Amino acid sequence: MFIRTCSAIALLAAAPAFAATPINETRPLAPDGTVSVENVKGSIVVRTWTNPQVKITGTLGKGVDKLDISGDTRSLDIEVKYPNSRGGWNLWGRDDSRTEPTNLEITIPVRASLDVGAVSANVDIQQMAGRKLDVSSVSGNVVVTASSPGQASFENVSGDTTLRITTNKLDVQAVSGDLHVSGGIGGEVDIETVSGNIDLGAKALDRLEINSVSGDAKASFGLRQGGTVKGETLSGELELNIPKNTGAKLHVETFSGDINSPVGRVDREEHGPGAKLDATLGDGRGRMDLESFSGDVKINLQ
């Protein structure tokens, strides 16, 4: 949906100047159904209840064509439609102010899956516990709290992403926005940013991949027996905080950055830059491979 939403921006444009229109719609949905929501400008607020229904309230912004609701009791699509024109919106969701924000307040069954696509709309989700949660945004902030999806994925270009969730499969990507991720996170985590910072707090992980170009990346987590960690950064600092009883083979390598570790000895190149460290933590059953070009790598045992 992330790519589809961005590609559709070129078709969106301004519209006649009508006042904001109140929204009050209800549709039936199976308790484990799927809801998809798209809104370019404004906000998307999602809450949950135990009713087998989707309730949609809020206001449709001035100049917007309509709110399109389609689907059935298994899958419901909610999309803010804009009149077609050559002018108006560009790739990043900025327009010429001929349309006003649309604010959607949507209540879905607590076990329903959710797919959200936004451009410059902020996204706020609470207490979602469906099988799957997907959120993509261009410039809006994304906040998800008190939620426990079976698996979750997030893509954000320039907005910040703040997650306090419980899940066993998590994928988070950003370009310049910061990532703040915490909660009962286990299983597998992939987290990546270009220039934004990463702050990850997780429980016992089977696999972690954490990557940054120029942003700093900090991760506090436990590693299950036989678990793996792969971390890479170009110029950002990489810091891992792990329990003292962690068991893993540790390999760290940098070109010009420093290596700080409570175990092992840092070997430096005799001529020219470069340093590496190989050590064993605990029973050594897991694997941790960390690499940096000019950023420092720090490992802390807690």
C-alpha positions as CSV (number, residue, x, y, z in Angstrom):
1,M,0.0,0.0,0.0
2,F,2.9,2.4,0.7
3,I,4.0,2.4,-2.9
4,R,0.5,2.5,-4.2
5,T,-0.4,5.5,-2.0
6,C,2.7,7.5,-3.2
7,S,2.0,6.6,-6.9
8,A,-1.6,7.8,-6.6
9,I,-0.6,11.3,-5.4
10,A,-0.1,12.6,-9.0
11,L,-3.8,11.9,-9.7
12,L,-5.1,13.9,-6.7
13,A,-6.1,17.5,-6.9
14,A,-8.3,20.3,-5.6
15,A,-12.0,20.5,-5.7
16,P,-15.0,22.8,-5.3
17,A,-15.1,24.8,-2.1
18,F,-17.7,23.1,0.1
19,A,-17.7,23.2,3.9
20,A,-16.3,20.3,5.9
21,T,-18.9,17.5,6.0
22,P,-19.6,15.4,9.1
23,I,-19.1,11.7,8.8
24,N,-21.3,9.1,10.5
25,E,-21.3,5.7,8.9
26,T,-21.5,2.1,10.2
27,R,-20.7,-1.1,8.4
28,P,-20.9,-4.8,9.5
29,L,-17.5,-6.7,9.7
30,A,-16.6,-10.1,10.9
31,P,-14.6,-10.0,14.2
32,D,-11.5,-11.2,12.4
33,G,-12.1,-9.3,9.2
34,T,-9.8,-6.8,7.5
35,V,-10.1,-3.0,7.4
36,S,-8.1,-0.8,4.9
37,V,-7.9,2.9,5.3
38,E,-6.4,5.6,3.0
39,N,-6.3,9.3,3.7
40,V,-3.9,11.8,2.2
41,K,-4.3,14.8,4.4
42,G,-5.5,15.2,8.0
43,S,-5.6,12.4,10.5
44,I,-6.5,8.7,11.0
45,V,-7.5,7.7,14.5
46,V,-8.3,4.0,15.1
47,R,-9.9,2.5,18.2
48,T,-11.4,-0.9,18.9
49,W,-14.5,-2.5,20.4
50,T,-16.1,-5.9,20.7
51,N,-18.9,-5.2,18.2
52,P,-18.8,-6.9,14.8
53,Q,-19.0,-3.5,13.1
54,V,-16.9,-0.7,11.8
55,K,-18.0,2.8,12.9
56,I,-16.6,5.8,10.9
57,T,-17.0,9.3,12.2
58,G,-15.1,12.6,11.8
59,T,-15.2,15.3,9.1
60,L,-14.6,15.2,5.4
61,G,-12.4,18.2,4.5
62,K,-13.5,21.1,2.3
63,G,-12.8,20.4,-1.4
64,V,-12.6,16.6,-1.0
65,D,-14.7,14.6,-3.4
66,K,-16.1,11.9,-1.2
67,L,-15.5,9.2,1.3
68,D,-15.6,5.9,-0.5
69,I,-16.6,2.8,1.6
70,S,-16.6,-0.5,-0.2
71,G,-16.3,-4.3,0.5
72,D,-18.1,-6.8,2.6
73,T,-18.2,-8.4,6.0
74,R,-14.8,-10.0,5.5
75,S,-12.9,-7.0,4.0
76,L,-13.8,-3.3,4.2
77,D,-12.0,-0.5,2.3
78,I,-12.3,3.1,3.4
79,E,-10.7,5.8,1.2
80,V,-10.8,9.5,1.0
81,K,-11.3,10.4,-2.7
82,Y,-10.0,13.5,-4.4
83,P,-11.2,14.9,-7.7
84,N,-8.9,14.1,-10.7
85,S,-6.9,17.0,-12.1
86,R,-3.4,17.8,-13.4
87,G,-2.6,20.2,-10.6
88,G,-2.6,19.9,-6.8
89,W,-0.6,17.3,-5.0
90,N,3.0,16.3,-5.6
91,L,4.8,13.2,-4.6
92,W,5.3,14.3,-1.0
93,G,1.7,15.2,-0.3
94,R,2.0,19.0,-0.4
95,D,-0.9,20.8,-2.2
96,D,-1.9,24.3,-3.1
97,S,-4.3,24.5,-0.1
98,R,-7.4,24.1,-2.2
99,T,-8.4,21.1,-0.1
100,E,-8.8,20.9,3.7
101,P,-7.7,18.1,6.0
102,T,-10.0,15.1,6.4
103,N,-10.1,13.7,10.0
104,L,-11.2,10.1,10.3
105,E,-12.2,8.4,13.5
106,I,-12.7,4.7,13.0
107,T,-13.7,2.0,15.5
108,I,-13.0,-1.6,14.4
109,P,-13.4,-5.0,16.0
110,V,-10.5,-5.6,18.4
111,R,-9.4,-8.8,16.5
112,A,-9.6,-7.3,13.0
113,S,-6.5,-6.8,10.8
114,L,-5.7,-3.3,9.8
115,D,-4.0,-1.7,6.7
116,V,-3.4,2.1,6.8
117,G,-2.0,4.3,4.1
118,A,-1.4,8.0,4.7
119,V,0.6,10.8,3.1
120,S,0.6,13.9,5.4
121,A,-2.0,12.5,7.7
122,N,-1.1,11.6,11.3
123,V,-2.0,8.1,12.4
124,D,-3.0,7.1,15.9
125,I,-3.9,3.5,16.7
126,Q,-4.8,2.0,20.1
127,Q,-5.7,-1.5,21.4
128,M,-5.5,-3.3,18.1
129,A,-5.1,-7.0,18.5
130,G,-5.7,-8.5,15.0
131,R,-3.6,-10.9,13.0
132,K,-1.8,-8.2,11.0
133,L,-1.1,-4.5,11.2
134,D,0.4,-2.6,8.3
135,V,0.9,1.2,8.3
136,S,2.6,3.3,5.7
137,S,3.1,7.1,5.7
138,V,5.0,9.8,3.9
139,S,5.2,12.8,6.2
140,G,2.8,12.2,9.0
141,N,3.6,10.9,12.5
142,V,2.6,7.4,13.4
143,V,1.7,6.4,17.0
144,V,0.6,2.9,18.0
145,T,0.0,2.0,21.6
146,A,-1.4,-0.8,23.7
147,S,-1.7,-3.0,20.7
148,S,-0.8,-6.7,20.1
149,P,-1.0,-7.7,16.5
150,G,0.3,-11.1,15.4
151,Q,2.7,-9.3,13.0
152,A,3.3,-5.7,12.1
153,S,5.0,-3.6,9.5
154,F,5.6,0.1,9.3
155,E,7.0,2.4,6.6
156,N,7.5,6.1,7.1
157,V,9.5,8.6,5.1
158,S,9.9,11.8,7.1
159,G,7.5,11.4,10.0
160,D,8.4,9.9,13.4
161,T,7.2,6.5,14.3
162,T,6.4,5.6,18.0
163,L,5.3,2.1,18.8
164,R,4.4,0.5,22.2
165,I,3.2,-2.9,21.1
166,T,3.4,-6.6,21.7
167,T,4.2,-8.8,18.7
168,N,6.5,-11.6,17.5
169,K,7.2,-10.3,14.0
170,L,8.0,-6.7,13.4
171,D,9.4,-4.8,10.4
172,V,10.0,-1.0,10.7
173,Q,11.5,1.2,8.0
174,A,12.1,5.0,7.9
175,V,14.1,7.5,5.9
176,S,14.5,10.6,8.0
177,G,12.0,10.1,10.8
178,D,13.0,8.8,14.2
179,L,11.9,5.3,15.4
180,H,10.9,4.8,19.0
181,V,9.9,1.1,19.5
182,S,9.2,-0.7,22.8
183,G,6.8,-3.1,24.5
184,G,6.5,-6.9,24.6
185,I,8.4,-7.5,21.4
186,G,9.8,-10.9,20.8
187,G,10.5,-13.3,17.9
188,E,11.9,-11.5,14.8
189,V,12.6,-7.7,14.4
190,D,13.8,-5.9,11.3
191,I,14.4,-2.2,11.9
192,E,16.0,0.2,9.4
193,T,16.5,4.0,9.0
194,V,18.6,6.3,6.8
195,S,19.1,9.5,8.8
196,G,16.7,9.1,11.6
197,N,17.6,7.7,15.0
198,I,16.5,4.2,16.3
199,D,15.6,3.5,19.9
200,L,14.5,-0.1,20.4
201,G,13.4,-1.9,23.5
202,A,12.4,-5.5,23.2
203,K,12.2,-8.7,25.2
204,A,13.7,-12.1,24.1
205,L,14.4,-12.1,20.4
206,D,15.2,-14.9,18.0
207,R,16.5,-12.6,15.3
208,L,17.3,-8.9,15.1
209,E,18.5,-6.9,12.1
210,I,19.2,-3.3,12.8
211,N,20.6,-0.9,10.1
212,S,21.3,2.8,9.9
213,V,23.2,5.1,7.5
214,S,23.8,8.3,9.5
215,G,21.3,8.0,12.3
216,D,22.2,6.6,15.7
217,A,20.8,3.1,16.6
218,K,20.3,2.0,20.2
219,A,18.8,-1.4,21.1
220,S,18.1,-3.0,24.5
221,F,16.9,-6.6,24.3
222,G,17.4,-10.2,25.3
223,L,18.6,-12.9,22.9
224,R,17.0,-16.4,22.9
225,Q,19.3,-19.4,22.9
226,G,20.7,-19.7,19.3
227,G,19.4,-16.3,18.3
228,T,21.1,-14.1,15.8
229,V,21.8,-10.3,15.6
230,K,23.1,-8.4,12.6
231,G,23.7,-4.7,12.9
232,E,25.2,-2.3,10.4
233,T,25.8,1.5,10.3
234,L,27.7,3.8,8.1
235,S,28.4,7.0,10.2
236,G,25.8,6.6,13.0
237,E,26.6,5.1,16.5
238,L,25.5,1.5,17.2
239,E,24.8,0.7,20.8
240,L,23.5,-2.7,22.1
241,N,22.4,-3.3,25.7
242,I,22.0,-7.0,26.5
243,P,21.7,-9.2,29.6
244,K,24.9,-10.5,31.2
245,N,23.8,-14.1,30.6
246,T,23.5,-13.6,26.8
247,G,25.1,-16.5,24.9
248,A,26.6,-15.7,21.5
249,K,29.7,-15.6,19.3
250,L,30.5,-11.9,18.9
251,H,32.1,-10.4,15.9
252,V,32.5,-6.6,15.5
253,E,34.3,-4.7,12.7
254,T,34.8,-1.0,12.0
255,F,36.8,1.0,9.5
256,S,37.4,4.2,11.5
257,G,35.0,4.0,14.4
258,D,35.8,2.9,18.0
259,I,34.7,-0.5,19.5
260,N,33.7,-0.6,23.2
261,S,33.0,-4.0,24.7
262,P,33.2,-5.5,28.2
263,V,34.5,-8.8,26.7
264,G,37.2,-9.6,24.3
265,R,40.1,-7.6,22.9
266,V,40.0,-5.1,20.1
267,D,42.5,-5.8,17.4
268,R,43.6,-2.8,15.4
269,E,45.3,-2.7,12.0
270,E,49.1,-2.1,12.3
271,H,49.1,0.2,9.3
272,G,46.0,2.3,8.5
273,P,42.5,2.4,10.0
274,G,40.4,-0.6,10.9
275,A,39.6,-2.6,14.0
276,K,37.8,-5.8,14.9
277,L,36.8,-7.8,17.9
278,D,36.0,-11.5,18.3
279,A,34.7,-12.8,21.6
280,T,32.4,-15.3,23.2
281,L,29.5,-14.4,25.4
282,G,28.2,-17.1,27.7
283,D,27.6,-20.4,26.1
284,G,28.2,-18.9,22.6
285,R,25.2,-20.6,21.0
286,G,23.9,-17.4,19.4
287,R,25.6,-15.1,16.9
288,M,26.1,-11.3,16.8
289,D,27.7,-9.7,13.8
290,L,28.1,-5.9,14.0
291,E,29.7,-3.7,11.4
292,S,30.3,0.1,11.1
293,F,32.3,2.4,8.8
294,S,32.9,5.5,10.8
295,G,30.4,5.2,13.6
296,D,31.3,3.8,17.1
297,V,30.0,0.4,18.2
298,K,29.2,-0.1,21.9
299,I,28.2,-3.2,23.7
300,N,26.9,-3.1,27.3
301,L,26.1,-6.0,29.5
302,Q,23.3,-5.3,32.0
